[in-house]
Amino acid sequence: MSSHRSPTSATAGIETVRDRLSPAGRLIGLDAARGIALFAMMVTHIFALSDPEGFPTWAAVFAGRASALFAVLAGCSLVLSTRSRMAASGRLRDAVPSVLIRAGAIIVIGLCLGSVSSMLAVILVNYGVMFAIAMLFLRLRARTLFIIALGWMVLSPVLSMLIRSQFGLEPQYSSMSWFDFATPLTMLQDLVLTGYYPILQWLSYILLGMAVAKIDIRRHLMSLFAAGFGLFLVGKGVSWLLLNIAGGGDELVRVSELYGTDLNAALFTGSYGVTPTTSWWWLAIAGPHSGTPFDLLATAGTALLTIVTCQSLALLLGRRTWVLAPLTAPGSMPLSVYSAHVILLEITRPWVEANPMLGGEAMTPQAVEFGLHALVFIGFALMWKLAIGSHGPLEAGVAAVIRSASPVQGPGASADSGAASGTVPASGPGAGPTSGTVPDEGSARNSASRPPDTY
C-alpha cells in the first residue's frame, strides 16, 4: 500500500494552513498593525531609550508610538466586536453586557499582571476602564467621533494641567495592582490624571479608533493617510514652532534648570504620562508620553499611518496575506501575547543582567533578550493558530464568557456568535471593517504598553 499523499490532499492541506493563518473576512491589516505595536512595545521594554549621556537611542523612535497605536486599535476592536450585537436590535443596551464583561476581564488581568510585574507600567487596567467609558459613544457616527476625538486631544491636556496645578497633584509611576485598592482615591487619581496612561487624555485614542472602525477602511485609505499625515505634521510642526520660534524652548530651559527637570528626557524619551505643572509652556512639547495636545496629535497620526500602510499591504497581497503571519499571528492574540511578555520579562531580565557578556561581540545582551521574546511569541502564535484556533487563549476565554453570559437573541444571533469572539461576517475579500475580525479584549495592548511603553 502506498504511503504517498495524493496531490489533492496535499493541496487541501496547504489551503488549510493558509486559511488558518489568513482567515477569510478578517482585517489582516489590523492584525499586522497590532503585531507591529507588540514588537515595538517589546523594543521599548528591553532596549535603553537613552545613552549614558542622556541622548536618545534608536529605540526612542518607538517610545509613545507603540502604546498609542495599541490604544487606537483598541477603539477599532470595541466597535468591530459589538457591531453584530448592536445590529441585531439597534439598541446600545444589547452591547452593554459584552463590553462590560470584556472590560472587566481586561481589568482583572491587568491587576494580576501589575501585582507581579516589577518593570512595567501595565496599561490593561486603564484600557478596561476606557472600554467601559467608550461604550457610551458606540452609537455615534464616524464623523462625529472624529470631531470629538480631535477636540479631546486638544482640550483634555489643558484640563489636566488646570486640575493638577490647582490641586498640586504629583505623578505616580507604578503599575496598577490589587494593592492599590487600599488607597482607592489615589488609585482613581492615578487612573484619570497622574498615571503613566491618564484616561483623561488617552480616551482620545480610543475614540479615534472607534471612528476608524466606523468607516470602510478599504475605500478610505487615502483619506486616512491624509488625516494621519496631517495630524503628525500639526503635532510635530506646531510644537517645533512654539519651542523654537515663539520662545517656549528658552522658557523651558529656564524652568527645567530651576526645578531640576530633565528637559532632554521630556522632549525625546518620555515624560511618564504627564508634563510638569511648573509652566504652561510644557504643553507645547511633543515628547513621548507627555500627554500634551501635540504628543496626542502626532502619535495619533503615526497610528493612522501604520494602520493605512498595513491594510494597503494586505490588499496588495490579496490571498497571499499569509506571508505576514509572523506579524498577524501575534497581532491576532495581543492580550495573550502581551500578558505572556510581561511575565517572561520578569524571567529574562534577571538572566540577562546576570550574564553581561551574553551575545558576545556580535549581539548585545538586549538584542539577545529581544530576539528570544520575538521568537517565542511568533512561534507560539503560529502554532496556536495552526493547531488550536484563530484566537489566543485569553481572547478565547473572554469570548466564551461573553457567549455564555450574554447570548444574543433574535435574528441577528447567529451573526453575533462570531462577533462575540471577535468575528464580523465577511462581505468579500479585503473588505473593510464590516468584514474583519478582532480580538475580544481589543488591543494591547502595549502596550501595556508601561513606564516602559505600552499596552
PAGU-709257 format. One line per field, with one value per residue (C-alpha): residue number from 1; residue in three letters; chain; x, y, z. Coordinates in Angstrom, 2 decimals. Each point is the difference from the previous one (the first is absolute). Last residue first. Layout:
<rs>
pos	c(NUM:...)
code	c(ALA:...)
unit	c(A:...)
px	c(X:...)
py	c(Y:...)
pz	c(Z:...)
</rs>
This chain:
<rs>
pos	c(455:454:453:452:451:450:449:448:447:446:445:444:443:442:441:440:439:438:437:436:435:434:433:432:431:430:429:428:427:426:425:424:423:422:421:420:419:418:417:416:415:414:413:412:411:410:409:408:407:406:405:404:403:402:401:400:399:398:397:396:395:394:393:392:391:390:389:388:387:386:385:384:383:382:381:380:379:378:377:376:375:374:373:372:371:370:369:368:367:366:365:364:363:362:361:360:359:358:357:356:355:354:353:352:351:350:349:348:347:346:345:344:343:342:341:340:339:338:337:336:335:334:333:332:331:330:329:328:327:326:325:324:323:322:321:320:319:318:317:316:315:314:313:312:311:310:309:308:307:306:305:304:303:302:301:300:299:298:297:296:295:294:293:292:291:290:289:288:287:286:285:284:283:282:281:280:279:278:277:276:275:274:273:272:271:270:269:268:267:266:265:264:263:262:261:260:259:258:257:256:255:254:253:252:251:250:249:248:247:246:245:244:243:242:241:240:239:238:237:236:235:234:233:232:231:230:229:228:227:226:225:224:223:222:221:220:219:218:217:216:215:214:213:212:211:210:209:208:207:206:205:204:203:202:201:200:199:198:197:196:195:194:193:192:191:190:189:188:187:186:185:184:183:182:181:180:179:178:177:176:175:174:173:172:171:170:169:168:167:166:165:164:163:162:161:160:159:158:157:156:155:154:153:152:151:150:149:148:147:146:145:144:143:142:141:140:139:138:137:136:135:134:133:132:131:130:129:128:127:126:125:124:123:122:121:120:119:118:117:116:115:114:113:112:111:110:109:108:107:106:105:104:103:102:101:100:99:98:97:96:95:94:93:92:91:90:89:88:87:86:85:84:83:82:81:80:79:78:77:76:75:74:73:72:71:70:69:68:67:66:65:64:63:62:61:60:59:58:57:56:55:54:53:52:51:50:49:48:47:46:45:44:43:42:41:40:39:38:37:36:35:34:33:32:31:30:29:28:27:26:25:24:23:22:21:20:19:18:17:16:15:14:13:12:11:10:9:8:7:6:5:4:3:2:1)
code	c(TYR:THR:ASP:PRO:PRO:ARG:SER:ALA:SER:ASN:ARG:ALA:SER:GLY:GLU:ASP:PRO:VAL:THR:GLY:SER:THR:PRO:GLY:ALA:GLY:PRO:GLY:SER:ALA:PRO:VAL:THR:GLY:SER:ALA:ALA:GLY:SER:ASP:ALA:SER:ALA:GLY:PRO:GLY:GLN:VAL:PRO:SER:ALA:SER:ARG:ILE:VAL:ALA:ALA:VAL:GLY:ALA:GLU:LEU:PRO:GLY:HIS:SER:GLY:ILE:ALA:LEU:LYS:TRP:MET:LEU:ALA:PHE:GLY:ILE:PHE:VAL:LEU:ALA:HIS:LEU:GLY:PHE:GLU:VAL:ALA:GLN:PRO:THR:MET:ALA:GLU:GLY:GLY:LEU:MET:PRO:ASN:ALA:GLU:VAL:TRP:PRO:ARG:THR:ILE:GLU:LEU:LEU:ILE:VAL:HIS:ALA:SER:TYR:VAL:SER:LEU:PRO:MET:SER:GLY:PRO:ALA:THR:LEU:PRO:ALA:LEU:VAL:TRP:THR:ARG:ARG:GLY:LEU:LEU:LEU:ALA:LEU:SER:GLN:CYS:THR:VAL:ILE:THR:LEU:LEU:ALA:THR:GLY:ALA:THR:ALA:LEU:LEU:ASP:PHE:PRO:THR:GLY:SER:HIS:PRO:GLY:ALA:ILE:ALA:LEU:TRP:TRP:TRP:SER:THR:THR:PRO:THR:VAL:GLY:TYR:SER:GLY:THR:PHE:LEU:ALA:ALA:ASN:LEU:ASP:THR:GLY:TYR:LEU:GLU:SER:VAL:ARG:VAL:LEU:GLU:ASP:GLY:GLY:GLY:ALA:ILE:ASN:LEU:LEU:LEU:TRP:SER:VAL:GLY:LYS:GLY:VAL:LEU:PHE:LEU:GLY:PHE:GLY:ALA:ALA:PHE:LEU:SER:MET:LEU:HIS:ARG:ARG:ILE:ASP:ILE:LYS:ALA:VAL:ALA:MET:GLY:LEU:LEU:ILE:TYR:SER:LEU:TRP:GLN:LEU:ILE:PRO:TYR:TYR:GLY:THR:LEU:VAL:LEU:ASP:GLN:LEU:MET:THR:LEU:PRO:THR:ALA:PHE:ASP:PHE:TRP:SER:MET:SER:SER:TYR:GLN:PRO:GLU:LEU:GLY:PHE:GLN:SER:ARG:ILE:LEU:MET:SER:LEU:VAL:PRO:SER:LEU:VAL:MET:TRP:GLY:LEU:ALA:ILE:ILE:PHE:LEU:THR:ARG:ALA:ARG:LEU:ARG:LEU:PHE:LEU:MET:ALA:ILE:ALA:PHE:MET:VAL:GLY:TYR:ASN:VAL:LEU:ILE:VAL:ALA:LEU:MET:SER:SER:VAL:SER:GLY:LEU:CYS:LEU:GLY:ILE:VAL:ILE:ILE:ALA:GLY:ALA:ARG:ILE:LEU:VAL:SER:PRO:VAL:ALA:ASP:ARG:LEU:ARG:GLY:SER:ALA:ALA:MET:ARG:SER:ARG:THR:SER:LEU:VAL:LEU:SER:CYS:GLY:ALA:LEU:VAL:ALA:PHE:LEU:ALA:SER:ALA:ARG:GLY:ALA:PHE:VAL:ALA:ALA:TRP:THR:PRO:PHE:GLY:GLU:PRO:ASP:SER:LEU:ALA:PHE:ILE:HIS:THR:VAL:MET:MET:ALA:PHE:LEU:ALA:ILE:GLY:ARG:ALA:ALA:ASP:LEU:GLY:ILE:LEU:ARG:GLY:ALA:PRO:SER:LEU:ARG:ASP:ARG:VAL:THR:GLU:ILE:GLY:ALA:THR:ALA:SER:THR:PRO:SER:ARG:HIS:SER:SER:MET)
unit	c(A:A:A:A:A:A:A:A:A:A:A:A:A:A:A:A:A:A:A:A:A:A:A:A:A:A:A:A:A:A:A:A:A:A:A:A:A:A:A:A:A:A:A:A:A:A:A:A:A:A:A:A:A:A:A:A:A:A:A:A:A:A:A:A:A:A:A:A:A:A:A:A:A:A:A:A:A:A:A:A:A:A:A:A:A:A:A:A:A:A:A:A:A:A:A:A:A:A:A:A:A:A:A:A:A:A:A:A:A:A:A:A:A:A:A:A:A:A:A:A:A:A:A:A:A:A:A:A:A:A:A:A:A:A:A:A:A:A:A:A:A:A:A:A:A:A:A:A:A:A:A:A:A:A:A:A:A:A:A:A:A:A:A:A:A:A:A:A:A:A:A:A:A:A:A:A:A:A:A:A:A:A:A:A:A:A:A:A:A:A:A:A:A:A:A:A:A:A:A:A:A:A:A:A:A:A:A:A:A:A:A:A:A:A:A:A:A:A:A:A:A:A:A:A:A:A:A:A:A:A:A:A:A:A:A:A:A:A:A:A:A:A:A:A:A:A:A:A:A:A:A:A:A:A:A:A:A:A:A:A:A:A:A:A:A:A:A:A:A:A:A:A:A:A:A:A:A:A:A:A:A:A:A:A:A:A:A:A:A:A:A:A:A:A:A:A:A:A:A:A:A:A:A:A:A:A:A:A:A:A:A:A:A:A:A:A:A:A:A:A:A:A:A:A:A:A:A:A:A:A:A:A:A:A:A:A:A:A:A:A:A:A:A:A:A:A:A:A:A:A:A:A:A:A:A:A:A:A:A:A:A:A:A:A:A:A:A:A:A:A:A:A:A:A:A:A:A:A:A:A:A:A:A:A:A:A:A:A:A:A:A:A:A:A:A:A:A:A:A:A:A:A:A:A:A:A:A:A:A:A:A:A:A:A:A:A:A:A:A:A:A:A:A:A:A:A:A:A:A:A:A:A:A:A:A:A:A:A:A:A:A:A:A:A:A:A:A:A:A:A:A:A:A:A:A)
px	c(-0.19:2.98:3.07:2.19:-1.39:-2.26:-1.96:-1.73:0.58:-0.04:-3.74:-0.23:-3.02:-3.52:-0.83:-2.16:2.56:-0.91:-1.69:-0.70:-2.79:-1.83:3.37:0.78:-0.01:3.22:-1.77:-3.77:-2.90:1.34:-1.96:1.63:2.17:1.34:-1.17:-3.25:-0.17:-0.16:-3.03:-1.24:-0.90:-1.95:-1.89:-1.08:-3.46:-0.88:1.87:3.71:1.52:1.52:1.45:0.84:1.19:1.86:1.76:1.05:1.34:2.10:1.48:0.70:1.84:2.01:1.01:0.73:-2.57:0.12:-0.01:1.87:2.71:0.79:-0.95:1.74:3.13:0.33:-0.64:2.52:2.71:-0.45:-0.13:3.10:2.02:-0.73:0.68:3.30:1.09:-0.72:2.12:2.86:-0.14:0.04:3.08:1.73:0.75:3.08:2.60:-1.27:-3.69:-0.02:3.04:-2.12:-1.37:-1.77:-1.78:-1.26:-1.31:-1.62:-1.74:-1.08:-2.28:-1.94:-0.14:-1.79:-2.85:-0.58:0.47:-2.61:-2.55:0.83:-0.23:-3.34:-1.56:1.45:-1.52:-0.52:3.15:2.14:-1.22:-0.08:3.66:1.77:-3.05:0.64:0.69:-3.56:-1.15:0.40:-3.72:0.15:3.56:-0.83:-3.00:2.09:2.70:-2.59:-1.38:3.45:0.87:-3.37:0.25:3.54:-0.96:-2.96:2.24:2.63:-2.66:-1.34:3.59:0.33:-3.38:0.36:3.56:-1.08:-2.97:2.23:-0.09:3.76:0.24:2.58:1.00:-2.19:0.74:-2.27:-1.93:3.19:-0.30:-2.73:2.77:0.76:-2.78:2.28:-1.18:-2.05:0.33:3.56:1.62:1.84:3.06:0.42:-1.35:-0.65:3.32:1.90:-1.87:1.05:-1.68:2.10:-2.53:1.96:1.97:-3.22:-1.69:2.83:0.33:-3.81:-0.03:2.67:-1.94:-3.28:1.42:-2.50:2.45:1.70:-2.47:-3.25:1.11:1.21:-3.28:-1.93:1.96:0.01:-3.69:-1.17:2.16:-1.06:-3.67:0.26:1.78:-2.64:-2.89:1.51:0.59:-3.52:-1.41:2.19:-1.05:-3.70:-1.49:1.93:-0.51:-3.78:-1.03:-1.16:3.24:1.98:-2.38:0.36:3.78:-0.19:-2.21:2.49:2.88:-1.93:-0.58:3.72:-0.26:-2.34:0.93:3.49:2.43:3.11:-2.08:-0.88:-3.46:-2.67:1.53:2.39:-2.72:-2.27:2.73:0.79:-3.67:-0.14:2.99:-0.08:-1.42:3.48:1.24:-1.93:2.31:0.43:3.63:1.99:1.08:-2.26:-0.01:-0.51:-3.27:0.38:-3.75:-0.14:3.04:-1.41:-3.50:1.08:2.65:-2.50:-2.54:2.62:0.99:-3.69:-0.59:2.02:-0.19:-3.65:-0.86:1.56:-1.79:-3.34:0.34:1.00:-2.83:-2.56:1.23:-0.06:-3.57:-0.87:-1.68:3.06:0.77:-1.23:2.04:3.06:-0.30:0.05:2.82:1.93:-0.21:1.31:2.78:1.16:0.15:1.91:2.75:2.69:2.71:2.88:3.02:-1.13:-2.91:-1.77:-2.83:-0.28:-0.57:-2.85:-1.54:0.22:-1.66:-2.84:-0.37:0.00:-2.66:-2.15:0.19:-1.00:-2.87:-1.07:0.11:-1.96:-2.64:-0.42:-0.44:-3.75:-0.40:1.17:-3.11:-0.06:-1.53:2.23:2.29:1.18:1.26:1.43:2.04:1.21:3.41:0.64:-0.69:2.09:2.75:0.47:0.32:2.59:1.85:0.29:1.28:2.54:1.30:0.42:1.88:2.42:0.49:0.94:3.62:0.55:2.61:1.60:1.46:2.53:1.59:-0.95:2.71:0.44:3.78:-0.21:-2.19:-3.78:-2.94:1.77:-1.20:-2.32:-3.31:0.17:0.83:-2.76:-2.50:1.19:-0.55:-3.57:-0.84:1.25:-2.12:-2.98:0.50:0.22:-3.26:-1.62:1.17:-1.34:-3.53:-1.60:-2.55:1.84:2.45:3.70:2.11:-2.81:-1.04:3.58:0.55:-3.24:0.92:3.32:-1.78:-2.50:2.85:1.63:-3.30:-0.48:3.57:-0.55:1.98:2.62:-0.22:-0.67:-1.39)
py	c(48.20:1.84:1.84:-0.51:1.82:-2.36:-1.79:-1.31:0.40:-0.45:-1.60:-0.45:0.09:-0.85:-2.53:-1.86:-0.42:1.40:-1.26:1.77:0.27:3.16:1.56:0.03:-2.87:-1.60:-2.90:0.22:0.76:-1.61:-0.51:1.60:-2.12:1.02:-2.92:1.63:1.16:-3.58:-0.81:3.31:-1.22:-2.89:2.20:2.65:-1.41:0.20:-0.45:0.44:-1.90:2.05:-2.20:-3.07:1.80:2.65:-2.59:-1.92:3.17:0.79:-3.49:0.16:3.28:-1.39:-3.13:1.75:0.21:-1.75:-3.48:-3.09:-1.48:2.57:3.09:-1.23:-1.07:3.39:1.93:-2.04:0.29:3.74:0.39:-2.00:1.36:3.63:-0.46:-1.79:2.55:2.80:-1.65:-0.65:3.59:1.22:-2.11:1.74:-1.96:-0.72:0.67:-2.67:-0.70:-0.16:1.74:1.70:-3.37:0.67:2.99:-2.16:-2.70:2.58:1.48:-3.34:-1.15:3.17:0.70:-3.32:1.20:3.27:-1.78:-2.63:2.74:1.76:-3.19:-1.05:3.45:0.48:-3.15:0.88:2.13:-2.98:-1.81:3.16:0.92:-3.31:-0.86:2.74:-2.63:-1.21:3.16:-1.90:-0.01:3.75:1.22:3.51:0.22:-1.15:2.54:2.77:-1.15:0.12:3.42:1.48:-1.33:1.32:3.43:0.15:-0.84:2.52:2.72:-0.93:0.27:3.52:1.24:-1.44:1.33:3.39:0.29:-0.95:-3.44:-0.02:-3.70:0.61:3.66:2.41:3.13:3.05:-1.10:0.51:3.69:0.24:-0.03:-1.81:-2.54:-2.83:-2.00:-3.17:-3.68:-0.99:3.03:-2.01:-0.52:3.02:3.30:-0.92:-1.85:3.04:2.28:-1.96:2.10:1.46:2.68:3.13:-1.69:-1.39:3.40:1.86:-2.60:-0.04:3.79:-0.23:-2.71:1.90:3.01:0.30:-1.15:-3.10:-1.43:1.24:-0.67:-3.51:-0.83:1.31:-2.30:-3.19:-0.18:1.80:-2.16:-3.24:0.92:0.86:-3.25:-1.99:1.87:-0.26:-3.72:-0.48:1.78:-2.04:-3.27:0.86:-2.82:-2.80:1.50:-0.12:2.39:-0.54:-1.78:3.21:1.95:-2.59:0.26:3.77:-0.40:-2.43:2.39:2.91:-2.12:0.37:3.60:-0.36:-3.67:0.84:-2.61:0.29:1.16:3.52:0.88:-2.67:-3.27:1.52:2.12:-3.04:-2.05:2.84:0.11:-3.80:-0.34:-3.65:-0.84:0.74:-3.37:-1.79:1.58:3.09:0.12:2.83:3.49:2.41:3.61:2.84:1.86:3.57:0.65:2.95:-1.14:-3.50:1.23:2.72:-2.19:-2.81:2.39:1.26:-3.57:-0.85:2.92:-0.79:-3.78:0.05:2.39:-2.38:-3.01:1.84:1.02:-3.50:-1.51:2.29:-0.87:-3.73:0.00:-0.33:-3.13:-1.32:3.19:-1.20:-3.19:2.25:0.15:-3.77:-0.43:2.82:-1.86:-3.19:1.81:1.73:-3.35:-1.45:2.64:-1.86:2.36:-2.39:-1.21:-1.56:-1.99:-2.42:2.17:1.98:-3.23:-0.99:3.48:-0.03:-3.41:1.21:3.24:-1.77:-2.44:2.84:1.88:-3.11:-0.74:3.66:0.05:-3.26:1.13:3.48:-1.13:-0.66:3.27:1.92:-0.92:-0.51:-3.44:-2.54:2.74:0.68:-3.55:-0.08:3.15:-0.81:-1.54:2.39:3.15:-0.90:-1.46:3.26:1.86:-2.51:0.64:3.66:-1.00:-2.45:2.62:2.46:-2.65:-0.61:3.72:1.09:-1.08:-1.67:2.47:-0.19:-3.37:1.75:1.55:3.32:2.12:-0.18:-0.27:-3.66:-0.75:0.37:-2.27:-3.11:-3.19:-2.56:1.66:2.51:-2.78:-2.21:2.77:0.21:-3.77:0.26:3.11:-1.65:-3.07:2.22:1.66:-3.43:-1.05:3.22:-0.65:-3.55:1.32:-3.44:-1.09:-3.15:-1.20:0.64:-2.39:-2.51:0.28:-0.33:-3.15:-1.49:0.88:-1.79:-3.08:0.05:0.15:-3.00:-1.87:0.66:-0.87:-3.42:-0.92:-2.70:-2.99:-2.48:-3.37)
pz	c(26.07:-0.01:0.80:2.83:2.53:-1.71:-3.85:1.57:-3.09:-0.60:-0.07:-0.77:-1.90:0.11:2.61:-2.36:-2.70:-3.37:-3.10:-3.21:-2.50:0.97:0.63:-3.70:-2.40:-1.16:-1.55:0.18:2.31:3.10:3.19:3.04:2.26:3.41:2.05:0.83:-3.57:-1.20:2.10:-1.24:-3.40:1.40:2.39:-2.47:-0.44:3.68:3.23:0.60:2.89:2.83:2.73:-2.07:-3.11:1.99:2.16:-3.09:-1.64:3.09:-0.07:-3.72:0.40:2.92:-1.91:-3.30:-2.77:-3.39:1.49:1.13:-2.24:-2.67:1.99:3.15:-1.88:-1.68:3.21:1.99:-2.63:-0.41:3.76:0.80:-2.92:0.88:3.71:-0.64:-2.60:2.45:2.68:-2.42:-1.23:3.60:0.74:-2.92:-3.15:-2.10:2.68:2.36:0.34:3.79:1.50:2.69:1.21:3.32:-1.52:-2.86:2.34:2.29:-3.09:-1.49:2.80:0.85:-3.73:-0.48:2.20:-1.85:-3.34:0.92:0.69:-3.27:-2.02:1.50:-0.29:-3.48:-1.55:-3.67:0.00:1.01:-3.16:-2.13:0.34:-0.66:-2.19:-2.56:-2.69:0.62:-1.77:-3.29:-0.76:-0.71:0.38:-1.17:2.33:2.98:-0.85:-0.11:3.37:1.55:-1.42:0.95:3.55:0.37:-1.33:2.39:2.97:-1.15:-0.04:3.43:1.22:-1.41:1.23:3.51:0.41:-1.34:2.35:2.94:1.63:0.54:-0.78:-2.71:-0.53:-1.98:2.02:0.07:3.10:2.02:-0.86:2.63:2.57:3.29:-0.51:-1.07:-3.02:0.11:-0.78:0.83:-1.64:-2.63:-2.19:-2.26:1.31:3.62:0.19:-1.26:2.39:3.08:2.69:2.80:1.00:-0.97:-2.77:-1.51:0.26:-1.76:-2.76:-0.31:-0.52:-2.68:-1.83:0.14:-1.80:-2.85:-2.66:1.41:2.51:-1.50:-3.56:0.83:1.76:-3.00:-2.29:2.08:0.76:-3.14:-2.25:1.72:-0.11:-3.71:-0.84:1.83:-1.60:-3.48:0.48:1.32:-3.05:-2.32:1.61:-0.09:-2.08:1.68:3.46:-0.32:2.76:3.59:0.90:-0.51:2.25:2.75:-0.31:0.45:3.07:1.54:-0.67:1.59:3.11:0.61:1.21:2.98:0.37:1.19:-1.33:2.19:2.91:1.13:-1.23:-0.42:1.12:2.54:1.55:0.24:1.68:2.38:0.97:0.36:2.35:1.16:-3.44:-1.33:1.28:-2.72:-2.56:-2.19:-1.01:1.51:-1.02:1.87:-1.18:2.53:0.58:1.29:0.09:-2.42:-2.01:-0.52:-0.86:-2.44:-1.65:-0.48:-1.52:-2.44:-0.86:-0.62:-2.41:-3.13:-0.06:1.04:-2.83:-2.51:1.50:0.07:-3.66:-1.13:2.05:-1.61:-3.48:0.78:1.28:3.69:1.33:1.79:1.95:3.41:-0.43:0.12:3.79:0.48:-2.49:1.71:3.31:-1.58:-1.81:3.18:1.78:-2.95:-0.05:1.92:1.24:-0.46:1.96:3.29:-1.39:2.34:1.37:-3.24:-1.90:2.33:-0.15:-3.80:-0.27:2.22:-1.95:-3.37:1.21:1.32:-3.29:-1.98:2.38:-0.12:-3.80:-0.32:2.48:-1.58:-3.61:0.28:1.89:-3.04:-1.93:-3.77:0.48:-1.73:-1.28:3.55:0.47:-3.51:0.57:3.52:-0.76:-2.88:2.01:3.04:-2.17:-1.89:3.30:1.12:-3.28:0.96:3.45:-1.39:-2.43:2.89:1.97:-2.86:-0.71:3.49:-0.36:-3.37:-1.27:3.46:-1.04:-2.23:3.09:1.57:1.64:3.77:0.05:1.10:-3.06:-0.14:-0.84:1.26:-1.71:1.60:0.74:-2.86:-2.47:1.40:-0.70:-3.59:-0.19:1.24:-2.03:-3.19:0.74:0.66:-3.38:-1.65:1.67:-1.21:-3.55:0.13:0.30:0.06:-2.57:-1.01:2.62:-0.71:2.08:0.35:-3.63:-1.18:2.04:-1.29:-3.58:0.40:1.34:-2.86:-2.48:1.65:-0.01:-3.73:-0.89:1.60:3.08:-0.38:2.34:-2.79:0.98)
</rs>
